[in-house]
Amino acid sequence: MESGLPPQSATLASAAPARLDSPALAPVLQPLSPLALQLQRVTGAVVGRPLELAAIQQELGVARGGRLAGVTVEGEPGIGKTRLLLAASELAVAEGFATVAVTADEEIRGPFLLARSIVGSAAAVEAPHAAEAVGRSLGALSGHDDPGLSSLPPDQKLLRTLDLAAVAIRTLAAERPLALLIDDLQWADDDSLRLLRYLVRANAASPIFLMAAIRPEELAFVTEAVNLLADMERIGMVRRLKLTRFTQTQTAELLRQILGGKVDAVGAAAMHGQAEGVPFIVEELAHAYLDAGMIQEIDGTWALAKKAERLVPSAVRTLISRRAAHVPEGTKAAMSLAAVLGRHFSLKDLQAIAVQLGEEETSLDALDAAMSPAVAAGLLVQHAADSAADYGFSHDQVGAFA
């Protein structure tokens, strides 16, 4: 069987095929996808993203036609990236795709961990026509490759691992189109990102739909992920979708879906203002107000109580806390000072407060450097050079947390 790889690659990939019943491979031939994205059937239509859904549908058509097609959905936490991944999964299944969905983890890392989650997924391991190719790839990815190849130089071992994975994915897609859905790509391990770069080139002529959700503020710090997207853009293989916050009309539509009925304009405007158009916060606010009895249905319309207090849902606090947990203590301290200045602040004003309080690091350069981790974590946004303010909290709730 032709592998479609360069001669040297084909030789490395086909050397000493491992038996599928080999004890060394037995542990990795079971469906094992530690980073599997737990897909649940989505209830209700996707709100506010008609253009994005149309783009996904179009790229699925490209993949179904026999060419690898890529889509990224990019935006801040809570903007609806995972929701679109779930919708894409349903669209792919409806069009006859085999679907593999995984999510990278911010803290759990390991060599080829994301790649092993893809190749070790149930959709891959349980595909009879690809059993041998998948087994050999899992063996290489998991360190159970043929012992006779242990003397290979490291670069040739890596090439063999990449080749075997490319063959496995291509074999999976040969019988029915394959949809690979990856959440939080910016947290993927470097080995898996290199493998994805290899796949998009080696399997460019295969019916594969590759979709990834990305937080752009963190992506800039992940060289391999930047290289992957640059490669895909250079060869015209990716459509990048940038998700923006909801308008008030879209927020009202989402609230109607969540509550099962119309929401009065005043209540919708209040919740839109508090959530600042972030869909995740809109949804959590709706549930929080329901649980607190502060929103009620009157004559078929949902309305907030006149003196409803301003709530901060626990899920929103958890999201902010998790983001803040990964920034240095110096950054947290600087953010606490900045919160005194309001939603938006200049470094000069922050410097003035720091000097008054006798802080050690008060130079503008030091304060600017302290802000960088918070920008990367999505807690702060950096303003344009001609703006009166240098930075701002990404959401009012972040400023309150700081």
C-alpha positions in Angstrom: 0.0 0.0 0.0 1.3 3.4 -0.9 2.0 5.6 2.1 2.1 8.9 0.2 5.3 9.9 2.1 8.7 10.7 0.9 10.9 7.6 0.3 12.9 8.0 3.6 9.7 8.7 5.6 7.9 5.7 4.1 10.8 3.5 5.0 10.9 4.7 8.6 7.1 4.5 9.0 7.0 0.9 7.7 10.0 -0.5 9.5 9.4 -3.5 11.6 5.5 -3.4 12.0 4.4 -4.2 15.5 1.9 -6.9 16.2 -1.4 -5.6 17.4 -1.6 -8.2 20.0 1.9 -7.4 21.4 1.9 -7.1 25.2 3.9 -3.8 24.8 1.1 -2.3 22.7 -1.8 -3.8 24.6 -2.1 -0.9 27.1 -2.3 1.7 24.3 -4.8 0.0 22.0 -7.7 0.7 24.3 -9.7 3.9 23.7 -7.7 6.3 25.9 -8.1 10.0 25.4 -7.3 11.8 28.6 -7.9 15.2 27.0 -11.2 14.2 25.3 -13.7 17.1 25.1 -16.9 15.9 26.7 -19.4 16.6 24.0 -23.0 17.0 24.9 -25.8 17.6 22.6 -26.4 21.3 22.4 -29.9 22.5 23.2 -31.2 25.4 21.2 -29.8 27.2 18.2 -26.5 29.0 18.4 -27.3 32.7 19.1 -25.6 35.6 17.4 -23.1 33.7 15.2 -24.8 33.2 11.8 -21.7 34.2 9.7 -19.5 31.9 11.8 -21.8 28.9 11.4 -22.0 29.5 7.6 -18.2 29.6 7.4 -17.9 26.3 9.3 -20.5 24.7 7.1 -18.6 25.9 4.0 -15.3 24.5 5.2 -16.9 21.2 6.1 -18.0 21.1 2.5 -14.4 21.7 1.4 -13.2 18.8 3.6 -15.9 16.5 2.4 -14.7 17.2 -1.1 -11.3 15.7 -0.3 -9.1 18.5 0.9 -8.0 19.4 4.4 -9.8 22.5 5.6 -9.1 24.5 8.8 -11.1 26.9 10.9 -10.1 28.7 14.1 -12.5 30.5 16.4 -10.7 33.1 18.5 -11.7 35.3 21.3 -11.6 36.0 25.0 -12.8 33.5 27.7 -16.5 33.1 27.8 -17.1 34.5 24.3 -18.6 31.2 22.9 -15.7 29.4 21.3 -16.5 26.0 22.8 -20.2 26.5 22.0 -19.2 26.8 18.3 -17.0 23.7 18.6 -20.0 21.7 19.9 -22.2 23.1 17.0 -19.5 22.2 14.5 -19.4 18.6 15.9 -23.2 18.3 15.4 -22.9 19.7 11.8 -20.0 17.3 11.1 -21.9 14.2 12.4 -24.9 15.2 10.4 -22.8 15.3 7.2 -21.3 11.8 7.9 -17.9 12.8 9.4 -16.2 10.7 12.1 -15.6 13.2 14.9 -12.7 13.4 17.3 -12.9 16.2 19.9 -10.1 17.0 22.4 -9.2 19.9 24.7 -5.7 21.0 25.8 -5.2 21.7 29.5 -3.5 24.6 31.0 -1.7 22.5 33.6 -1.6 19.0 32.4 1.2 18.6 29.9 3.3 15.8 28.5 5.1 14.6 25.3 2.5 14.2 22.6 -0.3 14.3 25.1 -2.8 16.0 22.9 -1.7 13.9 19.9 -2.2 10.7 22.0 -5.6 11.9 22.9 -6.5 12.3 19.2 -5.1 9.0 18.0 -6.2 7.2 21.2 -9.8 8.4 20.9 -12.6 5.9 20.6 -13.3 7.0 17.0 -9.8 6.2 16.0 -9.1 3.0 18.0 -12.5 1.4 17.2 -12.2 2.0 13.4 -11.5 -1.5 12.0 -10.0 -0.3 8.7 -7.4 1.8 10.6 -6.5 -0.6 13.4 -3.0 -1.4 12.3 -2.0 2.2 11.5 -3.6 3.5 14.7 -1.9 0.9 16.8 1.5 1.6 15.3 1.1 5.3 15.8 0.0 5.0 19.4 3.0 2.8 20.0 5.4 5.4 18.8 3.6 8.3 20.5 3.5 6.4 23.8 7.1 5.2 23.8 6.2 1.6 22.9 7.8 1.6 19.5 9.8 -1.3 18.1 12.9 -1.8 20.3 14.9 -2.6 17.2 14.7 1.0 16.3 16.2 2.3 19.6 19.5 3.1 17.9 17.9 5.6 15.5 19.1 9.2 15.9 16.6 11.4 17.7 15.7 13.3 14.6 14.8 10.1 12.7 12.8 8.8 15.7 10.8 12.0 15.7 10.3 11.8 11.9 9.1 8.2 12.3 6.6 9.3 15.0 5.3 12.1 12.8 5.0 9.8 9.8 3.1 7.1 11.7 0.7 9.6 13.0 0.1 11.1 9.6 -0.5 7.7 8.1 -3.0 6.8 11.0 -5.0 10.0 10.5 -5.0 9.7 6.7 -6.1 6.1 7.0 -8.9 7.1 9.4 -10.1 9.7 6.9 -9.9 7.3 3.9 -13.2 5.5 4.7 -15.2 8.6 5.9 -14.3 12.3 6.3 -12.7 13.1 9.6 -13.4 16.1 11.9 -10.7 17.0 14.4 -12.0 19.5 17.0 -9.5 21.0 19.4 -10.4 23.3 22.3 -7.9 25.7 23.9 -5.2 25.0 21.3 -2.9 27.6 23.0 -2.4 25.2 25.9 -1.3 22.2 23.7 2.1 20.7 24.3 4.8 21.6 21.8 5.2 18.1 20.5 1.5 17.8 19.5 1.6 21.3 17.9 4.6 20.2 15.8 2.7 17.1 14.8 -0.3 19.2 13.7 2.0 21.3 11.6 3.3 18.1 10.0 -0.3 16.7 9.5 -1.6 19.7 7.6 1.2 19.3 5.1 1.4 15.5 4.9 -2.4 15.1 4.7 -3.4 18.2 2.7 -5.2 16.1 0.2 -7.3 14.1 2.7 -10.9 14.8 3.7 -10.1 16.3 7.1 -11.8 19.2 8.8 -9.6 20.7 11.5 -11.1 23.3 13.9 -9.5 24.8 16.9 -10.6 27.3 19.6 -8.0 29.8 20.6 -7.5 32.5 23.1 -5.4 35.0 21.0 -4.0 36.9 24.0 -2.2 33.7 25.1 -1.5 32.4 21.6 1.2 35.0 21.0 3.4 33.4 23.7 3.2 29.9 22.2 5.8 29.8 19.4 4.7 26.4 18.0 1.0 27.4 17.9 1.9 30.6 16.1 4.0 28.6 13.6 1.1 26.2 13.0 -1.3 29.0 12.1 1.3 30.8 10.0 1.9 27.6 8.0 -1.9 27.1 7.5 -2.4 30.7 6.4 0.6 30.6 4.1 -0.8 27.7 2.2 -4.4 29.0 2.3 -5.7 26.2 4.6 -7.4 28.1 7.4 -10.2 30.5 8.0 -9.8 32.5 11.2 -13.0 33.6 12.8 -12.8 36.4 15.5 -15.6 36.3 18.0 -16.8 39.6 19.4 -19.1 40.4 22.3 -22.8 40.4 21.9 -24.9 43.4 21.1 -27.8 44.2 23.3 -30.1 42.6 20.8 -28.1 39.4 20.7 -28.0 39.3 24.5 -31.9 39.6 24.6 -32.1 36.7 22.1 -29.8 34.6 24.3 -31.9 35.4 27.4 -35.0 34.4 25.5 -33.5 31.0 24.7 -32.3 30.5 28.3 -35.5 31.6 30.0 -37.9 30.2 27.4 -39.7 33.5 26.9 -39.4 37.1 26.1 -37.4 39.3 28.5 -38.5 42.9 29.1 -36.2 45.6 27.6 -35.2 47.1 30.9 -34.1 43.7 32.3 -32.3 42.7 29.2 -30.5 46.0 29.1 -29.5 45.6 32.7 -28.1 42.1 32.3 -26.4 43.1 29.0 -24.7 46.0 30.8 -23.6 43.8 33.7 -22.3 41.1 31.4 -20.8 43.6 28.9 -22.0 41.3 26.1 -19.9 38.2 27.2 -22.3 35.3 26.5 -21.0 33.1 29.3 -21.6 35.8 31.9 -25.1 36.5 30.4 -26.0 32.9 30.9 -24.6 32.7 34.4 -26.4 35.9 35.4 -29.7 34.6 34.1 -29.4 31.5 36.2 -28.2 33.4 39.2 -31.2 35.8 39.1 -33.5 32.8 38.7 -32.0 31.0 41.7 -32.3 34.2 43.8 -35.9 34.8 42.7 -34.9 38.2 41.3 -36.4 37.6 37.9 -39.9 36.4 37.4 -42.3 35.7 34.5 -45.2 38.1 34.5 -47.9 37.8 31.8 -45.5 35.9 29.5 -42.6 38.3 29.9 -39.6 37.9 32.2 -38.7 40.9 34.3 -36.1 41.8 36.8 -37.3 42.8 40.3 -37.2 46.6 40.6 -34.6 46.5 43.4 -32.7 43.5 42.2 -29.2 43.6 43.6 -26.2 43.3 41.3 -25.1 39.7 41.4 -21.7 38.1 40.6 -22.4 34.4 39.7 -20.1 31.9 41.4 -19.0 30.5 38.0 -17.9 34.0 36.9 -15.9 34.4 40.1 -14.3 31.0 39.6 -13.3 31.9 36.0 -11.6 35.1 37.1 -9.9 33.4 40.1 -8.5 30.7 37.8 -7.2 33.3 35.4 -5.6 35.3 38.2 -4.0 32.3 39.9 -1.5 32.0 37.0 -0.1 35.6 37.2 2.8 36.5 39.4 2.3 38.1 42.8 3.8 41.3 41.6 1.2 41.5 38.8 -1.6 40.9 41.3 -0.3 43.7 43.5 -0.1 46.1 40.6 -3.6 45.2 39.5 -4.9 45.8 43.0 -3.4 49.3 42.9 -4.8 49.9 39.4 -8.3 49.0 40.5 -8.3 52.1 42.7 -8.0 54.2 39.5 -11.1 52.7 37.9 -11.8 50.5 34.9 -9.1 52.2 32.7 -5.8 53.6 34.0 -2.5 55.1 32.8 0.9 53.9 34.0 1.8 57.4 35.2 -1.2 57.4 37.5 -0.4 53.9 38.7 3.2 55.1 39.3 2.0 58.0 41.4 0.0 55.7 43.7 2.9 53.2 43.9 5.3 56.0 45.0 2.9 57.3 47.6 2.6 53.8 49.1 6.4 53.3 49.1 6.4 50.4 46.6 9.9 49.2 45.5 9.3 48.8 41.7 7.8 52.1 40.6 9.5 52.8 37.2 7.2 53.0 34.2 9.1 50.1 32.6 8.7 47.9 35.7 5.0 48.6 35.9 4.5 48.0 32.2 6.3 44.7 32.5 4.1 43.7 35.5 1.0 44.2 33.3 2.1 41.8 30.6 1.1 38.5 32.4 -2.3 40.0 33.1 -2.8 40.9 29.4 -1.8 37.3 28.5 -4.3 35.9 31.0 -7.1 38.0 29.5 -7.5 40.1 32.7 -6.3 43.3 31.2 -6.4 44.9 27.7 -3.7 47.2 26.4 -4.9 50.4 24.8 -3.6 52.1 21.7 -0.5 54.3 22.0 -2.6 57.5 21.5 -5.1 56.6 24.2 -5.2 58.6 27.5 -5.2 55.3 29.3 -2.5 52.6 28.9 -4.5 49.6 30.2 -8.0 48.6 31.2 -9.6 45.7 33.0 -11.1 43.3 30.4 -14.4 43.3 32.3 -15.9 45.3 35.2 -16.0 42.1 37.3 -12.2 41.7 36.9 -11.7 45.1 38.3 -13.9 44.3 41.2 -12.0 41.1 41.8 -8.7 42.9 41.8 
